[in-house]
Amino acid sequence: MKYYQLKAVADYLKRFGRIRKAERIDDNVIRLFFDRAHAIAFDLTRGGGDIFEASDLHGARSYHAPFDTMLKKRFGGAKILDVSMVGGDRILRIDAVLEGAYKALKSTLQLEFTGRHTNAIILDDKGNVLEALRHVDSDASFRVVKPGVPLKPLPPYAGPRKEGHIDDVKTWLTARAAERAQTRLERLKARHSLSLEKKIERLKKELAKLPDKAALEKRADEMKQKGAIVLAHLHEINPYDTKLETLDFQGNPVRIDLPGLPNPKRMGEHFYALSKRAANKAARLHIEEESLKSRLAFYERLRENVQKAKREEEISLLFPPRVQRKKKEAGAQCEIFWIDNFRVMVGRNERENIWVLKHARASDLWLHLKDRPSAHCIIQSGGKKQIPREIVEKAARICVETSVMQPGNYPVDVTQRRNVKIVHGAHVNYVNYDTIMVKKM
C-alpha cells in the first residue's frame, strides 16, 4: 500500500456514518460493512497489504478468536466518529462509538500497513490495547501489543513518499478487488492443479505396475505343479536342500529351486501357498484396477473443475486449510474435506461409498445427487443437534464438484443417515429428505 492510496481511502471513508458489520474473512483480511451496502476489505498480510471492495467476497471459514469477538462487539453497528491517518505514516485510524442504553462505548480500530509492524489493533478510549490481530511481546519488539498494555507510537517515517492521485476511490477499490481476485485465482489454480497432477501421475504409475492377469494365472499353475512334484518326491529331499532334480509327471527332466526349509513337506506347502497367493491376486486384480481407475477419475474430475473455476471460493471449498487434522483422517478410506470444523467424508468409488455409509452415525447428514450416480457424502455432526444451513450448502457443492464436470443446475438430496437404507453395495433407498439446488458454472 502506498501512502497516497491509504490517504485517499481515509478521505473516502469519512463519507460514511456507521459500521454496520465487522468481521474477519481470511487469516489476515478484515471486512467492514459501511452504512447500507458498502463493504471494504483490509488485507493486513505482512509485505502484501491491500484494500479492496468486498461486497461479494465469501469468507473461507468462520473466525472465533478473541480478536474476532472484540471486533464484532466493539464495531458491529458502531457510529463512526472520525477517520484519520496517524503520524504521517501508513496507519489508518477509525474512531467509533457504540451507543448503548446506559453508556457510549468508544473504540478505535487501527489498521497499520507498516511492513513488519503490519497489524490490526483495537484500542479503548484511553489508548490501551483491547485486542490485536497479532500479539507482540517485549522480546520481539520495543512496542508491545498485548491486551491491557498502552500502545506506543511507531517512530515517525522519514523516507521518501511516492506521489500519486486517485480520481475515483470507489472505482479504484473495485478494480483492486478484481485484480486481486484474478491473481489469487490463478495462483490457487496453479498450486492445486500441480498437487492433483502429482496424485494423478502416482495413480497412473500404480495402474501401469499392476501385473498381467494371464501371467498371474500361469504362475499359479506353475507353483501348484512344483508343489505337487515336491510332495511326490519327498523321499528324495533332505532337510535344508536348496534344489530338486527329478522328472515331472510327463517324464521330463525338471529342476526346482527349494526354499531350504527343515521339513521337506513344508517345502511342498510353500509352493502351494505361492500358487494360492498368485491365484487370489489374479482373481482380485479387477477390483484393484477398478479402485485405481475410479480414484484416478475422481482426481481428474477435481483437476478439471479447479481449472474451470471462476472464483477463488470454488477452489477454497475443495482445498480448505488444514490445522492438525492428520490424526483424525488416519484410517479413513475416502476423501476428507473440512468446512469450518465439520468433517465431510466423500466416497471416490463404490467401495469407498460403502465404507462412508457404514462409518456414518445415525445423526450425520447424508448427501447425494438426485436420480444420478454420484459420490456419497457424509457431514459428521460431531454430536451437534443441528448442522448449520451454510455448512450443508457447501457440502452439497462439494458433492457436485466431485461427481460431475459439466456445468448446470444439480439437485442434491440431503437427509440424516438414519433415513438411508442400504439395498445392495452403495445402492440405497431414503426418505424424509430435502433437496438443495447447486448451480455449477
VEXDREN-2710 file (C-alpha; in Angstrom, 1 decimal):
% VEXDREN-2710
k/r/px/py/pz
1/MET/0.0/0.0/0.0
2/LYS/1.3/3.4/-1.0
3/TYR/0.8/6.3/1.4
4/TYR/-1.2/8.4/-1.1
5/GLN/-3.5/5.4/-1.7
6/LEU/-4.2/4.9/2.0
7/LYS/-4.8/8.7/2.4
8/ALA/-7.3/8.6/-0.4
9/VAL/-9.2/5.7/1.2
10/ALA/-9.2/7.5/4.6
11/ASP/-10.8/10.6/2.9
12/TYR/-13.3/8.3/1.1
13/LEU/-14.4/6.6/4.4
14/LYS/-15.2/9.9/6.0
15/ARG/-18.4/10.0/4.0
16/PHE/-19.9/7.0/5.9
17/GLY/-21.7/7.4/9.2
18/ARG/-21.8/3.9/10.6
19/ILE/-20.1/0.5/10.5
20/ARG/-22.9/-2.0/10.0
21/LYS/-20.8/-5.2/10.4
22/ALA/-17.2/-6.0/11.2
23/GLU/-15.6/-9.4/10.6
24/ARG/-12.5/-11.3/9.7
25/ILE/-13.0/-13.3/6.4
26/ASP/-9.4/-14.7/6.0
27/ASP/-6.4/-15.1/8.2
28/ASN/-5.2/-11.6/7.6
29/VAL/-8.3/-9.9/6.0
30/ILE/-10.8/-7.8/7.8
31/ARG/-14.1/-6.7/6.2
32/LEU/-16.1/-3.7/7.3
33/PHE/-19.6/-3.0/6.0
34/PHE/-20.3/0.7/5.9
35/ASP/-23.8/2.2/6.1
36/ARG/-26.0/0.0/3.9
37/ALA/-24.2/-1.7/1.1
38/HIS/-20.5/-0.6/1.1
39/ALA/-18.1/-3.4/2.0
40/ILE/-14.4/-2.8/2.1
41/ALA/-11.8/-5.4/3.0
42/PHE/-8.4/-4.6/4.5
43/ASP/-5.7/-7.2/3.9
44/LEU/-3.0/-7.0/6.6
45/THR/-0.6/-9.6/5.3
46/ARG/2.9/-8.6/6.0
47/GLY/4.6/-7.3/2.8
48/GLY/1.3/-7.7/0.9
49/GLY/-1.2/-5.2/2.4
50/ASP/-4.1/-4.2/0.3
51/ILE/-7.5/-2.5/0.4
52/PHE/-10.4/-3.5/-1.9
53/GLU/-14.1/-3.6/-2.4
54/ALA/-15.5/-6.8/-0.9
55/SER/-19.3/-6.9/-1.2
56/ASP/-19.4/-10.2/-3.0
57/LEU/-16.5/-11.9/-1.2
58/HIS/-17.2/-15.0/0.7
59/GLY/-15.1/-16.0/3.7
60/ALA/-13.1/-19.1/3.6
61/ARG/-14.2/-20.0/7.1
62/SER/-15.6/-18.5/10.3
63/TYR/-13.2/-17.0/12.9
64/HIS/-13.9/-17.0/16.6
65/ALA/-10.6/-15.9/18.2
66/PRO/-10.7/-13.2/21.0
67/PHE/-9.8/-10.6/18.3
68/ASP/-12.8/-11.5/16.2
69/THR/-15.1/-11.4/19.2
70/MET/-13.8/-8.0/20.2
71/LEU/-14.0/-6.7/16.6
72/LYS/-17.7/-7.7/16.3
73/LYS/-18.5/-6.5/19.8
74/ARG/-16.9/-3.0/19.5
75/PHE/-17.7/-2.2/15.9
76/GLY/-20.8/-4.1/14.8
77/GLY/-23.4/-1.3/14.5
78/ALA/-21.0/1.4/15.7
79/LYS/-21.2/5.1/14.7
80/ILE/-18.1/6.5/13.1
81/LEU/-16.6/9.5/14.9
82/ASP/-13.6/10.1/12.7
83/VAL/-11.3/8.5/10.1
84/SER/-7.7/9.7/10.1
85/MET/-4.1/8.9/9.3
86/VAL/-1.6/8.6/12.2
87/GLY/1.7/10.4/12.3
88/GLY/2.1/10.8/8.6
89/ASP/2.6/7.0/8.3
90/ARG/0.6/4.3/6.6
91/ILE/-1.7/3.9/9.6
92/LEU/-5.4/4.2/9.2
93/ARG/-7.4/5.0/12.3
94/ILE/-11.1/4.6/12.6
95/ASP/-12.7/6.0/15.8
96/ALA/-16.2/4.8/16.5
97/VAL/-18.7/4.7/19.3
98/LEU/-21.3/2.1/20.2
99/GLU/-24.3/3.8/21.8
100/GLY/-25.9/1.6/24.3
101/ALA/-28.8/2.1/26.7
102/TYR/-26.6/3.1/29.6
103/LYS/-23.4/4.4/28.2
104/ALA/-21.5/5.0/25.0
105/LEU/-18.6/2.7/24.3
106/LYS/-15.8/4.4/22.4
107/SER/-13.2/2.3/20.4
108/THR/-10.5/2.7/17.8
109/LEU/-9.6/0.3/15.0
110/GLN/-6.1/1.0/14.0
111/LEU/-5.0/-0.6/10.7
112/GLU/-1.3/-0.5/10.2
113/PHE/0.2/-1.1/6.8
114/THR/3.8/-0.6/8.0
115/GLY/5.9/-3.5/6.8
116/ARG/7.0/-5.8/9.7
117/HIS/4.7/-3.9/12.1
118/THR/1.6/-4.5/9.9
119/ASN/-1.3/-5.2/12.3
120/ALA/-4.9/-4.6/13.2
121/ILE/-5.2/-3.2/16.7
122/ILE/-8.4/-2.5/18.7
123/LEU/-7.9/0.3/21.3
124/ASP/-10.1/1.6/24.1
125/ASP/-10.8/5.4/24.5
126/LYS/-7.6/5.6/26.7
127/GLY/-5.3/4.1/24.1
128/ASN/-4.9/0.8/25.7
129/VAL/-4.9/-2.4/23.6
130/LEU/-8.1/-4.4/23.8
131/GLU/-7.1/-7.0/21.2
132/ALA/-4.9/-7.3/18.1
133/LEU/-4.6/-9.5/15.1
134/ARG/-1.0/-10.2/16.1
135/HIS/0.2/-10.0/19.6
136/VAL/3.8/-8.7/20.0
137/ASP/5.9/-9.5/23.1
138/SER/8.7/-7.3/24.5
139/ASP/11.4/-9.8/23.4
140/ALA/10.2/-9.4/19.8
141/SER/9.9/-5.6/19.6
142/PHE/10.2/-2.4/21.7
143/ARG/6.5/-1.9/21.0
144/VAL/4.4/-4.4/23.0
145/VAL/1.0/-5.2/21.5
146/LYS/-1.0/-7.1/24.1
147/PRO/-4.4/-6.6/25.8
148/GLY/-4.2/-4.2/28.7
149/VAL/-1.0/-2.5/27.5
150/PRO/-0.9/1.1/26.4
151/LEU/0.0/1.3/22.7
152/LYS/3.2/3.1/22.0
153/PRO/3.5/5.1/18.8
154/LEU/5.8/3.9/16.0
155/PRO/8.9/6.0/15.2
156/PRO/7.9/8.6/12.5
157/TYR/8.6/7.6/9.0
158/ALA/11.4/9.8/7.4
159/GLY/11.8/8.2/4.0
160/PRO/10.5/9.4/0.6
161/ARG/6.9/9.0/-0.4
162/LYS/5.7/8.1/-3.8
163/GLU/3.3/10.7/-5.1
164/GLY/0.0/9.9/-6.8
165/HIS/-3.6/10.7/-7.0
166/ILE/-6.8/8.6/-7.2
167/ASP/-9.7/10.3/-9.0
168/ASP/-12.5/7.8/-8.1
169/VAL/-11.7/5.8/-5.0
170/LYS/-14.8/3.6/-5.3
171/THR/-13.8/2.6/-8.9
172/TRP/-10.2/2.1/-7.7
173/LEU/-11.4/-0.2/-4.9
174/THR/-13.5/-2.3/-7.3
175/ALA/-10.5/-2.6/-9.7
176/ARG/-8.2/-3.6/-6.8
177/ALA/-10.8/-6.3/-5.9
178/ALA/-10.9/-7.7/-9.5
179/GLU/-7.1/-7.7/-9.9
180/ARG/-6.6/-9.3/-6.5
181/ALA/-9.3/-12.0/-7.2
182/GLN/-7.7/-12.9/-10.6
183/THR/-4.2/-13.1/-9.2
184/ARG/-5.3/-15.3/-6.3
185/LEU/-7.4/-17.4/-8.5
186/GLU/-4.6/-18.1/-10.9
187/ARG/-2.2/-18.8/-8.0
188/LEU/-4.7/-21.3/-6.4
189/LYS/-5.3/-22.9/-9.8
190/ALA/-1.6/-23.4/-10.4
191/ARG/-0.9/-24.7/-6.9
192/HIS/-3.8/-27.2/-6.6
193/SER/-3.6/-28.3/-10.2
194/LEU/0.1/-29.3/-9.5
195/SER/-1.0/-31.1/-6.3
196/LEU/-3.7/-33.0/-8.2
197/GLU/-1.4/-33.7/-11.1
198/LYS/1.1/-35.4/-8.7
199/LYS/-1.8/-37.6/-7.4
200/ILE/-2.9/-38.4/-10.9
201/GLU/0.6/-39.4/-12.0
202/ARG/1.1/-41.6/-9.0
203/LEU/-2.2/-43.4/-9.7
204/LYS/-1.2/-43.9/-13.3
205/LYS/2.1/-45.4/-12.3
206/GLU/0.3/-47.7/-9.9
207/LEU/-2.0/-48.8/-12.7
208/ALA/0.9/-49.4/-15.0
209/LYS/2.6/-51.6/-12.3
210/LEU/-0.4/-53.9/-12.0
211/PRO/0.6/-57.4/-13.0
212/ASP/-0.9/-59.2/-16.0
213/LYS/-3.8/-61.5/-15.1
214/ALA/-2.7/-64.2/-17.6
215/ALA/0.9/-64.1/-16.1
216/LEU/-0.5/-64.4/-12.6
217/GLU/-2.7/-67.4/-13.6
218/LYS/0.3/-69.0/-15.3
219/ARG/2.5/-68.5/-12.2
220/ALA/-0.3/-70.0/-10.1
221/ASP/-0.3/-73.2/-12.2
222/GLU/3.5/-73.4/-12.2
223/MET/3.7/-73.1/-8.4
224/LYS/0.9/-75.7/-8.0
225/GLN/2.7/-78.1/-10.3
226/LYS/6.0/-77.6/-8.4
227/GLY/4.3/-78.2/-5.1
228/ALA/2.8/-81.4/-6.4
229/ILE/6.2/-82.6/-7.7
230/VAL/7.9/-81.8/-4.4
231/LEU/5.3/-83.7/-2.4
232/ALA/5.5/-86.7/-4.8
233/HIS/9.3/-86.9/-4.3
234/LEU/9.6/-86.3/-0.6
235/HIS/11.7/-89.4/-0.2
236/GLU/14.4/-87.8/-2.4
237/ILE/14.6/-84.5/-0.4
238/ASN/16.7/-83.9/2.7
239/PRO/16.1/-81.1/5.2
240/TYR/17.5/-77.8/4.1
241/ASP/18.1/-78.9/0.5
242/THR/18.0/-76.0/-1.9
243/LYS/17.3/-77.9/-5.2
244/LEU/15.5/-80.9/-6.5
245/GLU/16.4/-82.5/-9.8
246/THR/13.9/-85.2/-10.9
247/LEU/11.3/-86.0/-13.5
248/ASP/7.9/-84.2/-13.7
249/PHE/4.6/-86.1/-14.2
250/GLN/5.2/-86.3/-18.0
251/GLY/8.6/-87.8/-17.6
252/ASN/10.5/-84.7/-18.5
253/PRO/13.7/-83.7/-16.5
254/VAL/12.9/-80.8/-14.1
255/ARG/15.0/-78.8/-11.6
256/ILE/13.1/-77.0/-8.8
257/ASP/14.8/-74.5/-6.5
258/LEU/13.7/-75.3/-3.0
259/PRO/13.2/-72.8/-0.2
260/GLY/15.7/-74.6/2.1
261/LEU/13.3/-75.4/5.0
262/PRO/13.9/-78.0/7.8
263/ASN/10.9/-80.1/6.7
264/PRO/10.6/-81.3/3.1
265/LYS/6.8/-81.4/3.4
266/ARG/6.8/-77.7/4.3
267/MET/8.7/-77.1/1.0
268/GLY/5.8/-78.5/-1.0
269/GLU/3.3/-76.5/1.1
270/HIS/5.4/-73.4/0.4
271/PHE/4.8/-73.8/-3.4
272/TYR/1.1/-74.3/-2.8
273/ALA/1.0/-71.1/-0.8
274/LEU/2.7/-69.2/-3.6
275/SER/0.2/-70.8/-6.1
276/LYS/-2.8/-69.7/-3.9
277/ARG/-1.4/-66.2/-3.5
278/ALA/-1.0/-65.8/-7.3
279/ALA/-4.4/-67.2/-8.0
280/ASN/-6.1/-64.9/-5.4
281/LYS/-4.2/-61.9/-6.8
282/ALA/-5.4/-62.7/-10.3
283/ALA/-9.0/-63.1/-9.0
284/ARG/-8.9/-59.7/-7.2
285/LEU/-6.9/-57.9/-9.9
286/HIS/-10.1/-56.4/-11.4
287/ILE/-11.1/-55.0/-8.0
288/GLU/-7.8/-53.2/-7.5
289/GLU/-7.8/-52.0/-11.1
290/GLU/-11.3/-50.6/-10.8
291/SER/-10.4/-48.9/-7.5
292/LEU/-7.3/-47.2/-9.0
293/LYS/-9.3/-46.1/-12.1
294/SER/-12.2/-44.7/-10.1
295/ARG/-9.8/-42.7/-7.9
296/LEU/-7.9/-41.5/-11.0
297/ALA/-11.2/-40.3/-12.5
298/PHE/-12.1/-38.6/-9.2
299/TYR/-8.9/-36.6/-9.1
300/GLU/-9.1/-35.8/-12.9
301/ARG/-12.6/-34.5/-12.3
302/LEU/-11.3/-32.4/-9.4
303/ARG/-8.5/-31.1/-11.6
304/GLU/-10.9/-30.2/-14.4
305/ASN/-13.2/-28.3/-12.0
306/VAL/-10.2/-26.5/-10.5
307/GLN/-9.0/-25.3/-13.9
308/LYS/-12.6/-24.2/-14.9
309/ALA/-13.2/-22.3/-11.6
310/LYS/-14.3/-18.7/-12.0
311/ARG/-14.0/-17.7/-8.3
312/GLU/-11.5/-18.3/-5.6
313/GLU/-14.2/-19.6/-3.3
314/GLU/-14.9/-22.6/-5.6
315/ILE/-11.4/-23.8/-5.1
316/SER/-11.0/-22.9/-1.4
317/LEU/-14.1/-25.1/-0.7
318/LEU/-12.3/-28.1/-2.1
319/PHE/-9.0/-27.3/-0.5
320/PRO/-9.6/-25.8/2.9
321/PRO/-6.7/-25.0/5.2
322/ARG/-5.7/-28.0/7.4
323/VAL/-4.9/-27.4/11.0
324/GLN/-3.6/-30.5/12.8
325/ARG/-6.2/-32.9/11.3
326/LYS/-4.0/-35.7/10.1
327/LYS/-4.7/-37.9/13.1
328/LYS/-8.4/-37.5/12.6
329/GLU/-8.0/-38.5/8.9
330/ALA/-5.9/-41.6/9.6
331/GLY/-7.6/-44.8/8.6
332/ALA/-10.3/-43.0/6.5
333/GLN/-10.9/-45.0/3.3
334/CYS/-12.3/-42.0/1.5
335/GLU/-11.6/-38.3/0.7
336/ILE/-11.8/-35.9/3.6
337/PHE/-12.9/-32.3/3.3
338/TRP/-13.3/-29.7/6.1
339/ILE/-15.9/-27.0/6.3
340/ASP/-15.2/-24.8/9.3
341/ASN/-14.9/-27.5/12.0
342/PHE/-17.2/-30.0/10.3
343/ARG/-15.6/-33.1/8.7
344/VAL/-17.1/-34.2/5.4
345/MET/-16.4/-37.7/4.1
346/VAL/-16.7/-38.3/0.3
347/GLY/-16.5/-41.7/-1.4
348/ARG/-14.3/-41.8/-4.6
349/ASN/-15.7/-45.1/-5.8
350/GLU/-18.3/-47.7/-4.9
351/ARG/-16.1/-49.4/-2.4
352/GLU/-15.4/-46.1/-0.6
353/ASN/-19.1/-45.1/-0.8
354/ILE/-19.9/-48.3/1.0
355/TRP/-17.3/-47.5/3.6
356/VAL/-18.7/-44.0/4.1
357/LEU/-22.2/-45.3/4.6
358/LYS/-21.1/-47.9/7.1
359/HIS/-19.0/-45.5/9.1
360/ALA/-21.6/-42.7/9.4
361/ARG/-23.6/-42.2/12.6
362/ALA/-27.4/-42.0/12.5
363/SER/-27.3/-38.3/13.2
364/ASP/-24.8/-37.5/10.4
365/LEU/-26.1/-35.9/7.3
366/TRP/-26.0/-37.8/4.0
367/LEU/-25.9/-36.1/0.6
368/HIS/-26.2/-37.5/-2.9
369/LEU/-27.1/-36.1/-6.4
370/LYS/-30.7/-36.8/-7.2
371/ASP/-31.5/-39.6/-9.6
372/ARG/-28.0/-40.0/-10.9
373/PRO/-24.7/-41.7/-9.9
374/SER/-22.6/-39.5/-7.6
375/ALA/-20.3/-39.6/-4.6
376/HIS/-21.9/-40.4/-1.3
377/CYS/-21.1/-37.5/1.1
378/ILE/-21.4/-37.6/4.9
379/ILE/-21.3/-34.5/7.1
380/GLN/-20.3/-35.7/10.5
381/SER/-22.4/-33.9/13.1
382/GLY/-20.0/-34.4/15.9
383/GLY/-22.8/-34.7/18.4
384/LYS/-24.4/-31.4/17.4
385/LYS/-28.2/-31.5/17.2
386/GLN/-28.3/-29.3/14.1
387/ILE/-25.7/-28.6/11.3
388/PRO/-25.9/-25.0/10.0
389/ARG/-27.5/-24.5/6.7
390/GLU/-24.4/-22.8/5.2
391/ILE/-22.4/-25.9/6.0
392/VAL/-24.9/-28.2/4.3
393/GLU/-24.9/-25.9/1.2
394/LYS/-21.1/-26.0/1.0
395/ALA/-21.1/-29.8/1.4
396/ALA/-23.7/-30.0/-1.4
397/ARG/-21.4/-28.1/-3.7
398/ILE/-18.6/-30.5/-2.8
399/CYS/-20.9/-33.4/-3.7
400/VAL/-21.5/-31.8/-7.1
401/GLU/-17.9/-30.8/-7.8
402/THR/-16.6/-34.2/-7.0
403/SER/-19.2/-36.0/-9.1
404/VAL/-19.7/-34.1/-12.3
405/MET/-17.7/-31.8/-14.6
406/GLN/-20.4/-30.4/-16.9
407/PRO/-22.0/-27.0/-15.9
408/GLY/-25.6/-27.0/-15.0
409/ASN/-28.2/-27.0/-12.1
410/TYR/-27.9/-30.1/-10.0
411/PRO/-30.4/-31.1/-7.2
412/VAL/-28.7/-32.7/-4.2
413/ASP/-30.8/-34.7/-1.8
414/VAL/-30.0/-34.4/1.9
415/THR/-31.2/-36.4/4.9
416/GLN/-29.9/-37.9/8.1
417/ARG/-28.1/-41.2/7.8
418/ARG/-30.8/-43.0/9.8
419/ASN/-33.2/-42.3/6.9
420/VAL/-30.9/-44.1/4.4
421/LYS/-31.3/-47.9/3.9
422/ILE/-28.6/-49.8/2.0
423/VAL/-30.2/-52.1/-0.6
424/HIS/-27.1/-53.5/-2.2
425/GLY/-23.5/-52.3/-2.2
426/ALA/-23.7/-48.5/-2.4
427/HIS/-27.3/-48.6/-3.8
428/VAL/-29.7/-47.1/-1.2
429/ASN/-33.3/-46.0/-0.6
430/TYR/-34.0/-43.0/1.5
431/VAL/-36.9/-41.0/3.0
432/ASN/-37.6/-37.6/4.7
433/TYR/-35.1/-35.7/2.6
434/ASP/-34.7/-32.1/1.5
435/THR/-33.3/-31.0/-1.9
436/ILE/-30.7/-28.3/-2.4
437/MET/-30.1/-26.9/-5.9
438/VAL/-26.5/-26.3/-6.8
439/LYS/-25.5/-24.3/-9.8
440/LYS/-22.3/-25.3/-11.3
441/MET/-20.7/-22.8/-13.6
END
